[in-house]
Amino acid sequence: MQSDLPPGVELSIGQQFEIERFTRAIDATADPEQLRHLAKQLLQAWHTQKAATQWVTSQQA
């Protein structure tokens, strides 16, 4: 999965474990409602991270 990252960007061991944890949770889930809930959690986490990254970037300017 790290090959999808821009050059110079690396995931920490903790981030790699979180990816593996969510991957296994997705693979183990057959219930569409659970998958929807998991997708919403991931969407929230992704946008929260984007907002945090934008804030940090703006503070460095």
Gaussian input, Z-matrix of N, CA and C with variables (Angstrom, degrees):
# hf/3-21g

backbone

0 1
 N
 C     1     B1
 C     2     B2     1     A1
 N     3     B3     2     A2     1     D1
 C     4     B4     3     A3     2     D2
 C     5     B5     4     A4     3     D3
 N     6     B6     5     A5     4     D4
 C     7     B7     6     A6     5     D5
 C     8     B8     7     A7     6     D6
 N     9     B9     8     A8     7     D7
 C    10    B10     9     A9     8     D8
 C    11    B11    10    A10     9     D9
 N    12    B12    11    A11    10    D10
 C    13    B13    12    A12    11    D11
 C    14    B14    13    A13    12    D12
 N    15    B15    14    A14    13    D13
 C    16    B16    15    A15    14    D14
 C    17    B17    16    A16    15    D15
 N    18    B18    17    A17    16    D16
 C    19    B19    18    A18    17    D17
 C    20    B20    19    A19    18    D18
 N    21    B21    20    A20    19    D19
 C    22    B22    21    A21    20    D20
 C    23    B23    22    A22    21    D21
 N    24    B24    23    A23    22    D22
 C    25    B25    24    A24    23    D23
 C    26    B26    25    A25    24    D24
 N    27    B27    26    A26    25    D25
 C    28    B28    27    A27    26    D26
 C    29    B29    28    A28    27    D27
 N    30    B30    29    A29    28    D28
 C    31    B31    30    A30    29    D29
 C    32    B32    31    A31    30    D30
 N    33    B33    32    A32    31    D31
 C    34    B34    33    A33    32    D32
 C    35    B35    34    A34    33    D33
 N    36    B36    35    A35    34    D34
 C    37    B37    36    A36    35    D35
 C    38    B38    37    A37    36    D36
 N    39    B39    38    A38    37    D37
 C    40    B40    39    A39    38    D38
 C    41    B41    40    A40    39    D39
 N    42    B42    41    A41    40    D40
 C    43    B43    42    A42    41    D41
 C    44    B44    43    A43    42    D42
 N    45    B45    44    A44    43    D43
 C    46    B46    45    A45    44    D44
 C    47    B47    46    A46    45    D45
 N    48    B48    47    A47    46    D46
 C    49    B49    48    A48    47    D47
 C    50    B50    49    A49    48    D48
 N    51    B51    50    A50    49    D49
 C    52    B52    51    A51    50    D50
 C    53    B53    52    A52    51    D51
 N    54    B54    53    A53    52    D52
 C    55    B55    54    A54    53    D53
 C    56    B56    55    A55    54    D54
 N    57    B57    56    A56    55    D55
 C    58    B58    57    A57    56    D56
 C    59    B59    58    A58    57    D57
 N    60    B60    59    A59    58    D58
 C    61    B61    60    A60    59    D59
 C    62    B62    61    A61    60    D60
 N    63    B63    62    A62    61    D61
 C    64    B64    63    A63    62    D62
 C    65    B65    64    A64    63    D63
 N    66    B66    65    A65    64    D64
 C    67    B67    66    A66    65    D65
 C    68    B68    67    A67    66    D66
 N    69    B69    68    A68    67    D67
 C    70    B70    69    A69    68    D68
 C    71    B71    70    A70    69    D69
 N    72    B72    71    A71    70    D70
 C    73    B73    72    A72    71    D71
 C    74    B74    73    A73    72    D72
 N    75    B75    74    A74    73    D73
 C    76    B76    75    A75    74    D74
 C    77    B77    76    A76    75    D75
 N    78    B78    77    A77    76    D76
 C    79    B79    78    A78    77    D77
 C    80    B80    79    A79    78    D78
 N    81    B81    80    A80    79    D79
 C    82    B82    81    A81    80    D80
 C    83    B83    82    A82    81    D81
 N    84    B84    83    A83    82    D82
 C    85    B85    84    A84    83    D83
 C    86    B86    85    A85    84    D84
 N    87    B87    86    A86    85    D85
 C    88    B88    87    A87    86    D86
 C    89    B89    88    A88    87    D87
 N    90    B90    89    A89    88    D88
 C    91    B91    90    A90    89    D89
 C    92    B92    91    A91    90    D90
 N    93    B93    92    A92    91    D91
 C    94    B94    93    A93    92    D92
 C    95    B95    94    A94    93    D93
 N    96    B96    95    A95    94    D94
 C    97    B97    96    A96    95    D95
 C    98    B98    97    A97    96    D96
 N    99    B99    98    A98    97    D97
 C   100   B100    99    A99    98    D98
 C   101   B101   100   A100    99    D99
 N   102   B102   101   A101   100   D100
 C   103   B103   102   A102   101   D101
 C   104   B104   103   A103   102   D102
 N   105   B105   104   A104   103   D103
 C   106   B106   105   A105   104   D104
 C   107   B107   106   A106   105   D105
 N   108   B108   107   A107   106   D106
 C   109   B109   108   A108   107   D107
 C   110   B110   109   A109   108   D108
 N   111   B111   110   A110   109   D109
 C   112   B112   111   A111   110   D110
 C   113   B113   112   A112   111   D111
 N   114   B114   113   A113   112   D112
 C   115   B115   114   A114   113   D113
 C   116   B116   115   A115   114   D114
 N   117   B117   116   A116   115   D115
 C   118   B118   117   A117   116   D116
 C   119   B119   118   A118   117   D117
 N   120   B120   119   A119   118   D118
 C   121   B121   120   A120   119   D119
 C   122   B122   121   A121   120   D120
 N   123   B123   122   A122   121   D121
 C   124   B124   123   A123   122   D122
 C   125   B125   124   A124   123   D123
 N   126   B126   125   A125   124   D124
 C   127   B127   126   A126   125   D125
 C   128   B128   127   A127   126   D126
 N   129   B129   128   A128   127   D127
 C   130   B130   129   A129   128   D128
 C   131   B131   130   A130   129   D129
 N   132   B132   131   A131   130   D130
 C   133   B133   132   A132   131   D131
 C   134   B134   133   A133   132   D132
 N   135   B135   134   A134   133   D133
 C   136   B136   135   A135   134   D134
 C   137   B137   136   A136   135   D135
 N   138   B138   137   A137   136   D136
 C   139   B139   138   A138   137   D137
 C   140   B140   139   A139   138   D138
 N   141   B141   140   A140   139   D139
 C   142   B142   141   A141   140   D140
 C   143   B143   142   A142   141   D141
 N   144   B144   143   A143   142   D142
 C   145   B145   144   A144   143   D143
 C   146   B146   145   A145   144   D144
 N   147   B147   146   A146   145   D145
 C   148   B148   147   A147   146   D146
 C   149   B149   148   A148   147   D147
 N   150   B150   149   A149   148   D148
 C   151   B151   150   A150   149   D149
 C   152   B152   151   A151   150   D150
 N   153   B153   152   A152   151   D151
 C   154   B154   153   A153   152   D152
 C   155   B155   154   A154   153   D153
 N   156   B156   155   A155   154   D154
 C   157   B157   156   A156   155   D155
 C   158   B158   157   A157   156   D156
 N   159   B159   158   A158   157   D157
 C   160   B160   159   A159   158   D158
 C   161   B161   160   A160   159   D159
 N   162   B162   161   A161   160   D160
 C   163   B163   162   A162   161   D161
 C   164   B164   163   A163   162   D162
 N   165   B165   164   A164   163   D163
 C   166   B166   165   A165   164   D164
 C   167   B167   166   A166   165   D165
 N   168   B168   167   A167   166   D166
 C   169   B169   168   A168   167   D167
 C   170   B170   169   A169   168   D168
 N   171   B171   170   A170   169   D169
 C   172   B172   171   A171   170   D170
 C   173   B173   172   A172   171   D171
 N   174   B174   173   A173   172   D172
 C   175   B175   174   A174   173   D173
 C   176   B176   175   A175   174   D174
 N   177   B177   176   A176   175   D175
 C   178   B178   177   A177   176   D176
 C   179   B179   178   A178   177   D177
 N   180   B180   179   A179   178   D178
 C   181   B181   180   A180   179   D179
 C   182   B182   181   A181   180   D180

   B1=1.4571
   B2=1.5235
   B3=1.3004
   B4=1.4532
   B5=1.5161
   B6=1.3220
   B7=1.4574
   B8=1.5294
   B9=1.3347
   B10=1.4617
   B11=1.5236
   B12=1.3130
   B13=1.4643
   B14=1.5267
   B15=1.3245
   B16=1.4745
   B17=1.5367
   B18=1.3182
   B19=1.4744
   B20=1.5310
   B21=1.3144
   B22=1.4559
   B23=1.5171
   B24=1.3291
   B25=1.4551
   B26=1.5263
   B27=1.3242
   B28=1.4573
   B29=1.5152
   B30=1.3229
   B31=1.4568
   B32=1.5231
   B33=1.3180
   B34=1.4608
   B35=1.5252
   B36=1.2993
   B37=1.4678
   B38=1.5317
   B39=1.3216
   B40=1.4580
   B41=1.5202
   B42=1.3250
   B43=1.4644
   B44=1.5236
   B45=1.3203
   B46=1.4600
   B47=1.5332
   B48=1.3316
   B49=1.4648
   B50=1.5274
   B51=1.3308
   B52=1.4642
   B53=1.5289
   B54=1.3222
   B55=1.4628
   B56=1.5289
   B57=1.3029
   B58=1.4667
   B59=1.5277
   B60=1.3203
   B61=1.4665
   B62=1.5308
   B63=1.3221
   B64=1.4613
   B65=1.5287
   B66=1.3293
   B67=1.4627
   B68=1.5176
   B69=1.3233
   B70=1.4658
   B71=1.5246
   B72=1.3221
   B73=1.4589
   B74=1.5252
   B75=1.3131
   B76=1.4672
   B77=1.5300
   B78=1.3258
   B79=1.4583
   B80=1.5286
   B81=1.3300
   B82=1.4620
   B83=1.5259
   B84=1.3138
   B85=1.4644
   B86=1.5183
   B87=1.3314
   B88=1.4663
   B89=1.5287
   B90=1.3233
   B91=1.4578
   B92=1.5336
   B93=1.3285
   B94=1.4692
   B95=1.5357
   B96=1.3107
   B97=1.4683
   B98=1.5242
   B99=1.3153
   B100=1.4651
   B101=1.5284
   B102=1.3260
   B103=1.4635
   B104=1.5222
   B105=1.3290
   B106=1.4677
   B107=1.5228
   B108=1.3323
   B109=1.4645
   B110=1.5324
   B111=1.3182
   B112=1.4592
   B113=1.5285
   B114=1.3335
   B115=1.4637
   B116=1.5274
   B117=1.3264
   B118=1.4708
   B119=1.5263
   B120=1.3325
   B121=1.4651
   B122=1.5237
   B123=1.3240
   B124=1.4614
   B125=1.5220
   B126=1.3274
   B127=1.4533
   B128=1.5315
   B129=1.3237
   B130=1.4638
   B131=1.5327
   B132=1.3273
   B133=1.4671
   B134=1.5229
   B135=1.3210
   B136=1.4591
   B137=1.5255
   B138=1.3284
   B139=1.4627
   B140=1.5348
   B141=1.3139
   B142=1.4665
   B143=1.5180
   B144=1.3271
   B145=1.4619
   B146=1.5258
   B147=1.3270
   B148=1.4636
   B149=1.5276
   B150=1.3259
   B151=1.4627
   B152=1.5246
   B153=1.3178
   B154=1.4694
   B155=1.5274
   B156=1.3096
   B157=1.4664
   B158=1.5280
   B159=1.3180
   B160=1.4594
   B161=1.5300
   B162=1.3320
   B163=1.4614
   B164=1.5317
   B165=1.3347
   B166=1.4619
   B167=1.5236
   B168=1.3155
   B169=1.4632
   B170=1.5214
   B171=1.3180
   B172=1.4679
   B173=1.5236
   B174=1.3248
   B175=1.4560
   B176=1.5390
   B177=1.3132
   B178=1.4656
   B179=1.5120
   B180=1.2919
   B181=1.4737
   B182=1.4948
   A1=111.28
   A2=117.95
   A3=119.59
   A4=112.67
   A5=118.59
   A6=120.13
   A7=111.88
   A8=117.69
   A9=121.53
   A10=112.38
   A11=117.31
   A12=121.56
   A13=110.71
   A14=115.72
   A15=118.65
   A16=110.39
   A17=116.72
   A18=119.88
   A19=110.87
   A20=115.92
   A21=121.29
   A22=114.50
   A23=118.20
   A24=122.09
   A25=108.19
   A26=116.51
   A27=120.96
   A28=109.45
   A29=115.45
   A30=120.94
   A31=109.27
   A32=115.47
   A33=119.51
   A34=108.52
   A35=116.72
   A36=121.33
   A37=109.08
   A38=117.56
   A39=121.31
   A40=111.96
   A41=116.80
   A42=120.56
   A43=110.64
   A44=116.54
   A45=119.83
   A46=111.11
   A47=116.67
   A48=120.16
   A49=111.24
   A50=117.42
   A51=120.47
   A52=110.93
   A53=116.42
   A54=120.15
   A55=109.78
   A56=115.91
   A57=119.93
   A58=110.71
   A59=117.15
   A60=120.98
   A61=110.91
   A62=116.98
   A63=120.38
   A64=111.27
   A65=117.23
   A66=120.60
   A67=110.49
   A68=115.91
   A69=119.70
   A70=111.42
   A71=117.11
   A72=120.56
   A73=110.67
   A74=116.61
   A75=120.61
   A76=109.95
   A77=116.50
   A78=120.58
   A79=112.34
   A80=116.76
   A81=120.89
   A82=113.24
   A83=117.54
   A84=120.88
   A85=111.03
   A86=115.20
   A87=120.61
   A88=110.84
   A89=116.89
   A90=121.89
   A91=110.17
   A92=117.84
   A93=120.52
   A94=113.20
   A95=118.06
   A96=120.30
   A97=110.90
   A98=117.47
   A99=120.99
   A100=110.79
   A101=116.20
   A102=119.52
   A103=111.40
   A104=117.31
   A105=120.94
   A106=110.21
   A107=116.43
   A108=120.76
   A109=110.42
   A110=116.56
   A111=121.08
   A112=110.86
   A113=116.72
   A114=120.82
   A115=111.01
   A116=116.85
   A117=120.46
   A118=110.93
   A119=117.02
   A120=120.03
   A121=110.67
   A122=116.34
   A123=120.51
   A124=111.67
   A125=116.76
   A126=121.07
   A127=110.87
   A128=116.18
   A129=121.11
   A130=110.65
   A131=116.71
   A132=120.89
   A133=111.18
   A134=116.88
   A135=121.18
   A136=111.04
   A137=117.02
   A138=119.78
   A139=111.76
   A140=116.85
   A141=119.80
   A142=110.12
   A143=116.25
   A144=120.75
   A145=110.99
   A146=117.40
   A147=120.36
   A148=110.91
   A149=116.73
   A150=120.88
   A151=110.42
   A152=116.89
   A153=120.52
   A154=110.30
   A155=116.84
   A156=120.78
   A157=110.68
   A158=117.27
   A159=120.71
   A160=111.14
   A161=116.65
   A162=119.82
   A163=110.67
   A164=116.57
   A165=119.91
   A166=110.27
   A167=116.70
   A168=120.89
   A169=111.02
   A170=117.32
   A171=120.35
   A172=112.12
   A173=117.88
   A174=121.74
   A175=111.32
   A176=115.85
   A177=120.16
   A178=111.82
   A179=117.81
   A180=121.54
   A181=112.31
   D1=-28.37
   D2=-178.63
   D3=-63.71
   D4=-19.82
   D5=-179.67
   D6=-65.56
   D7=-17.08
   D8=178.34
   D9=-81.46
   D10=-5.56
   D11=-177.04
   D12=-84.86
   D13=150.10
   D14=175.89
   D15=-63.44
   D16=155.41
   D17=178.90
   D18=-55.46
   D19=136.50
   D20=178.16
   D21=87.46
   D22=-7.78
   D23=179.49
   D24=-101.31
   D25=127.16
   D26=179.69
   D27=-129.77
   D28=146.54
   D29=176.02
   D30=-85.06
   D31=142.10
   D32=175.08
   D33=-72.83
   D34=166.65
   D35=176.47
   D36=-58.92
   D37=-41.69
   D38=179.05
   D39=-61.42
   D40=-40.95
   D41=178.39
   D42=-66.76
   D43=-40.02
   D44=177.69
   D45=-62.43
   D46=-40.38
   D47=177.62
   D48=-65.39
   D49=-38.70
   D50=178.43
   D51=-64.14
   D52=-41.08
   D53=176.94
   D54=-61.12
   D55=-45.80
   D56=179.36
   D57=-62.88
   D58=-40.56
   D59=-179.88
   D60=-62.70
   D61=-47.09
   D62=179.11
   D63=-67.69
   D64=-37.28
   D65=178.00
   D66=-60.30
   D67=-44.99
   D68=179.34
   D69=-66.81
   D70=-37.73
   D71=178.16
   D72=-64.00
   D73=-42.00
   D74=178.39
   D75=-64.51
   D76=-46.93
   D77=-178.91
   D78=-62.09
   D79=-31.67
   D80=-177.17
   D81=-86.06
   D82=-4.97
   D83=-174.51
   D84=-101.00
   D85=120.65
   D86=176.85
   D87=-105.44
   D88=-16.15
   D89=-177.09
   D90=-78.46
   D91=118.86
   D92=-178.87
   D93=-58.04
   D94=-35.50
   D95=179.36
   D96=-65.86
   D97=-40.68
   D98=176.93
   D99=-65.12
   D100=-40.19
   D101=178.22
   D102=-64.04
   D103=-39.52
   D104=176.18
   D105=-61.15
   D106=-45.30
   D107=-179.98
   D108=-61.41
   D109=-44.45
   D110=179.35
   D111=-63.57
   D112=-42.13
   D113=178.45
   D114=-61.36
   D115=-40.16
   D116=178.80
   D117=-66.27
   D118=-38.82
   D119=176.78
   D120=-62.26
   D121=-44.20
   D122=-179.72
   D123=-66.02
   D124=-39.36
   D125=177.36
   D126=-62.06
   D127=-44.40
   D128=177.88
   D129=-61.34
   D130=-45.51
   D131=179.88
   D132=-62.82
   D133=-41.56
   D134=-179.59
   D135=-62.63
   D136=-47.34
   D137=-178.07
   D138=-71.53
   D139=-32.41
   D140=174.74
   D141=-63.03
   D142=-43.32
   D143=178.83
   D144=-65.11
   D145=-41.29
   D146=177.35
   D147=-60.33
   D148=-44.18
   D149=-179.99
   D150=-63.69
   D151=-41.70
   D152=179.49
   D153=-64.78
   D154=-42.03
   D155=178.66
   D156=-62.94
   D157=-44.07
   D158=178.26
   D159=-62.50
   D160=-39.58
   D161=179.36
   D162=-64.82
   D163=-46.03
   D164=179.15
   D165=-60.84
   D166=-43.41
   D167=179.44
   D168=-61.34
   D169=-41.67
   D170=-179.61
   D171=-69.01
   D172=-27.94
   D173=179.18
   D174=-74.18
   D175=-24.35
   D176=-178.85
   D177=-85.18
   D178=-13.76
   D179=-177.88
   D180=-76.24

